[in-house]
Amino acid sequence: MTDIAEALFRNRAATATPASMADQLSKLVWQGADNGASIHKELEGWIERGDQERAAVALAYDEALLFGASERMSAALDRLAVRLPELGPNIEVRRSWLRENF
């Protein structure tokens, strides 16, 4: 599976929220042969290089730990905070999730 997250994002309804998009991706990860690895890579890319809308979807995704380790996820959140400071509240929610779960 490749570009599933991107296809969903490009074809989303005007009323779709980051949380609703993340919820749909959470369901899709279990439908593919790779157990979501390709979707996780896309979401990691959105955190590292995506625009604000895509990064917000990736931040809302809580089905699995992206980047494979909490330390790597935390470092990616640090970089995102510098690159897209307007996502500060979303980043803090994800940091809290990391502290509570890992």
C-alpha positions as CSV (number, residue, x, y, z in Angstrom):
1,M,0.0,0.0,0.0
2,T,1.3,3.4,-0.9
3,D,0.0,6.9,-0.7
4,I,-3.2,5.9,1.1
5,A,-3.1,8.8,3.5
6,E,-2.5,11.2,0.6
7,A,-5.4,9.8,-1.4
8,L,-7.7,10.1,1.6
9,F,-6.5,13.7,2.3
10,R,-6.9,14.8,-1.3
11,N,-10.4,13.4,-1.5
12,R,-11.6,14.5,1.9
13,A,-14.9,16.2,2.5
14,A,-14.9,19.9,3.1
15,T,-16.1,19.2,6.6
16,A,-13.4,16.7,7.4
17,T,-11.3,17.5,10.5
18,P,-7.8,16.4,11.4
19,A,-9.3,14.1,14.0
20,S,-11.8,12.5,11.6
21,M,-9.1,12.0,9.0
22,A,-6.8,10.4,11.7
23,D,-9.7,8.2,12.8
24,Q,-10.2,6.9,9.3
25,L,-6.5,6.2,8.9
26,S,-6.6,4.4,12.2
27,K,-9.1,2.0,10.7
28,L,-7.2,1.6,7.4
29,V,-3.9,0.6,8.9
30,W,-5.4,-2.8,9.9
31,Q,-6.7,-3.5,6.4
32,G,-3.4,-3.7,4.5
33,A,-0.8,-6.5,4.3
34,D,1.8,-4.3,5.9
35,N,-0.2,-3.5,9.1
36,G,-0.1,0.2,8.4
37,A,3.7,0.6,7.8
38,S,3.2,2.5,4.6
39,I,0.6,4.8,6.2
40,H,2.8,5.4,9.2
41,K,5.7,6.4,6.8
42,E,3.4,8.9,5.1
43,L,2.3,10.4,8.4
44,E,5.9,10.6,9.5
45,G,6.7,12.4,6.3
46,W,3.8,14.8,7.0
47,I,5.3,15.6,10.4
48,E,8.7,16.1,8.9
49,R,7.8,17.9,5.6
50,G,4.1,18.3,5.3
51,D,2.1,21.5,5.2
52,Q,0.1,22.6,8.2
53,E,-3.1,20.7,7.3
54,R,-1.3,17.4,6.7
55,A,0.8,17.8,9.8
56,A,-2.4,18.4,11.9
57,V,-3.8,15.1,10.6
58,A,-0.6,13.3,11.5
59,L,-0.6,14.8,15.0
60,A,-4.2,13.7,15.6
61,Y,-3.3,10.1,14.7
62,D,-2.9,8.0,17.9
63,E,-3.3,4.4,16.7
64,A,0.4,3.8,17.0
65,L,3.7,5.4,17.9
66,L,5.2,7.0,14.8
67,F,8.9,7.0,14.2
68,G,9.3,3.7,16.1
69,A,10.5,5.2,19.4
70,S,9.2,7.9,21.7
71,E,12.6,9.7,21.6
72,R,12.5,9.9,17.8
73,M,8.9,11.0,17.9
74,S,9.8,13.7,20.4
75,A,12.7,14.9,18.3
76,A,10.3,15.1,15.3
77,L,7.8,17.1,17.3
78,D,10.7,19.5,18.3
79,R,11.5,20.1,14.6
80,L,7.8,20.5,13.7
81,A,7.4,23.1,16.5
82,V,10.1,25.2,14.9
83,R,8.9,24.7,11.3
84,L,5.1,25.2,12.0
85,P,4.8,27.0,15.4
86,E,1.1,27.6,14.7
87,L,0.6,23.9,15.5
88,G,1.9,24.4,19.0
89,P,-1.3,23.3,20.8
90,N,-1.6,20.2,18.6
91,I,2.1,19.4,19.3
92,E,1.5,19.7,23.1
93,V,-1.4,17.3,22.9
94,R,0.8,14.8,21.1
95,R,3.6,15.3,23.7
96,S,1.1,14.6,26.5
97,W,0.1,11.4,24.7
98,L,3.7,10.4,24.5
99,R,4.2,11.0,28.2
100,E,1.1,9.1,29.2
101,N,1.7,6.1,26.9
102,F,5.5,5.7,26.6
